Amino acid sequence: MKKLLIFASIAALFLGSCRENKTETKEVIREVHVEKTEAPSEGALERAAKKVDEKVNDKIDETIDEID
């Protein structure tokens, strides 16, 4: 009888410790409104590239006029 009681308690101990622990998680959703500001359409490099491009186009036009 003692052996049966010891066996039952050991079995209950192993079966009880193998159970999965359920963890509860909460999902939090927040809505955030962001105000978008108009960014400059062109940066410094773009503006400089336009100026250089205009100068290069003028030189090309002059060269074409000389050829004609």
C-alpha positions in Angstrom: 0.0 0.0 0.0 2.9 2.4 0.8 4.5 1.6 -2.6 1.2 2.4 -4.4 0.9 5.7 -2.5 4.5 6.7 -3.2 4.1 5.7 -6.9 0.9 7.7 -7.2 2.4 10.8 -5.6 5.5 10.6 -7.8 3.3 10.2 -10.9 1.2 13.1 -9.9 4.3 15.2 -9.3 5.7 14.5 -12.8 2.3 14.9 -14.6 1.6 18.2 -12.8 5.0 19.7 -13.6 4.8 18.9 -17.3 1.8 21.1 -17.9 2.2 24.1 -20.1 1.9 27.4 -18.4 -0.4 29.7 -20.4 0.8 33.2 -20.6 -1.7 35.9 -21.4 -0.7 38.7 -23.6 -2.5 41.9 -24.4 -2.3 43.6 -27.7 -2.4 47.3 -27.5 -3.2 49.3 -30.6 -2.8 53.1 -30.7 -3.8 55.4 -33.4 -1.5 58.3 -33.9 -2.2 61.2 -36.2 0.8 62.6 -37.9 0.8 66.0 -39.6 2.8 65.9 -42.7 4.6 69.1 -43.6 5.5 69.8 -47.2 9.1 69.1 -47.7 11.0 71.2 -50.2 10.6 69.6 -53.6 14.2 70.1 -54.4 17.3 69.9 -52.3 20.5 71.8 -52.7 22.1 69.2 -55.0 19.1 69.2 -57.3 19.1 73.0 -57.6 22.9 73.0 -58.3 22.4 70.2 -60.9 19.8 72.3 -62.7 22.1 75.3 -62.9 25.0 73.2 -64.2 22.6 71.5 -66.7 21.4 74.8 -68.0 25.0 75.9 -68.6 25.9 72.7 -70.3 22.8 72.9 -72.5 23.8 76.5 -73.5 27.3 75.3 -74.5 25.8 72.4 -76.5 23.4 74.8 -78.3 26.3 77.1 -79.1 28.4 74.2 -80.5 25.4 73.1 -82.6 24.9 76.6 -83.9 28.6 76.8 -84.9 28.3 73.5 -86.8 25.3 74.6 -88.8 
